[in-house]
Amino acid sequence: MGVLSNKIDKEQLKPGDHIYSWRQAYVYAHHGICVGDGKVIHFTRGAGQEIGTGTFLDRIIFSSSPTHPSDNPCPRCGDSPRLDGVILSCVDCFLCGGDLYLFEYGVSYAVFLVKARGGTCTLAESDPPEDVLHSANFLLENGFGVYHVFKNNCEDFAIYCKTGLLVSTSISVGRSGQAASLVAAASAIVSSPLRFLTTSFSGLAAVSYGMYCVSRLVADIGVRRDIVKVPVERLVANPSIANDILN
């Protein structure tokens, strides 16, 4: 695993790792928590249960749960990969034919900005592996609310398991770096008054990229001020906490 790539081998996996795999030709990544014995706990969106974006993204982002013919289920997962919500799958079903990547925690500002693609790292520190595994297994039994592509997606689930952090304000994005990057890219192009200071393509590109980096940075859970730590038992016992975030 290098600065520009978080790709790892299956043999390098450790219980409590936050992993991801790119989908749809690198359009987005699916995230989960490795729990050992070649298994992954992850949060998937299911037909009729997710909150759509109302945009073209709804045509791109399909269920991240792999499927098998009904007469030939995965020998390790059984029928579980066809379910939605928080599920337990083997690593192969989680990867769905893609490569394996490790999400990084506690990175420096320099590393965060070098990794320009969102959803690969955060400045926030991870909890100990035993706490991560407890949260993931607890949510496997009790659920993680309703899927929302911007506020409560698979990356949000994995980041919560790793940090116990929730966004305390009702805004457009949750903890997901992918969602934050998408919003940052849009705002960098259409919202920056600095774009009027240059008419050249290279100048506009430099200004837009600078605004994109700043927007990503301020949206990261490692620097945001609207983040609170919520124990998983309290989150499950008080569903209104998650509802307040999604509304």
Buried (B, 14 or more C-beta within 10 A) or exposed (E): EEEEEBEBEEEEBEBBBBBBBBBEEEEBBBBBBBBEEBBBBBBBBBEEEBBEBEEEBEEEBEBBBBEBEEEEBBEBBEEBBBBBBBBBBBBBBBBBEBEBBBBBBEBEEEBBEEBEBBBBBBBBEBBEBEBBBBBBBBBBEBBBBBBBBBBBBBBBBBBBBBBBBBBBEEBEBBBBBBBBBBBBBEBBBEEBEBBEEEEEEEEBEEBBEEBBBBBBBEBBBBBBEEBEEBEBEEBBEEEEBBEBBBE
